[in-house]
Amino acid sequence: MESKEHVAAGNALVQWFNSQEIAPADAKSILSKVISKLLVADLTGSVTRQQIEAVFDRFDLQLVHDINDRLFNVKRR
């Protein structure tokens, strides 16, 4: 997917949470469960601590990047 598609998908997901009247705290909890499922799906067989740390590191890096982008875009408005 391209960046514009990621943004559109994210906006659609936020709109769905809003349409279902799901509180932000509950949305975070739901998304956490979904993310954990996706991250664990990347692991196969006998999982080592190093594999788990690598999965977390990749996700954390992406999350920090996304937060920085969001903060930059919010400040520009």
N, C-alpha and C positions, 0 to 999 in steps of 0.2 A: 504494500500500500504506500501511497505517497503521502506527504505531510498534510496536504489539504484533505485527503481521505481520513487520516487519523483525527484531524480536528473535527470533521463532520461526524465521524463515528462517536467521538467523545461527547460532542454536543447533543447528539441523539440519545446517548445513554443518560446524560444529565437530565434531558427533557423527560425521558421515561421515568427516572426516579421522581422528578417533580410531579409528573402526571399521576403517579401512584401514591403521592403524598408521603414519600419515604424521607424521614428526617436525615440531615447530613451525617449525624453520628451512625445511624443505621446503614446508610449508604456506604460509609467507610468500612464498616464491619463486613458488609456483604462483599464489597470489592476486595477486601483482604482475603476472604475465603476463596474467592475466584482466583486471585493472584497466587495464593498458596497452591491451589490445584494445578495451575499452569506451570509454576516453578517445579513442583514435584514431578510433573509429567516429563520434564527434561532429564530426570534422573532415572537410571535403569539399573537393575541388578543390585549387587551389594554396594551400598552407597557409603562413600568415605566422607570424613569431615572436610577434606579438601574440596571434594566435589560440591558439597553443600555451601561451603564458603565461596566458591567460584560462582555459583548460581546467585547467591546473595550479592556478591560484589558487582556482577553485571547488572542486576536489577537496581541496586542502590545507585550506581553510576547513572543509569537512565532516569531514575526518579529525581536525582539532584539536578540533572540537565533539564528535565521537564519543569521542575519548580523554578529554576532560574529563568527559563523562557517565560513562564507564566508571570513571574514578578516583573520582568522587563516589560512585557506587553501591558500589564495592568498599570504600571507607572507611566507609560507613554500616553495613556488615554487622558 
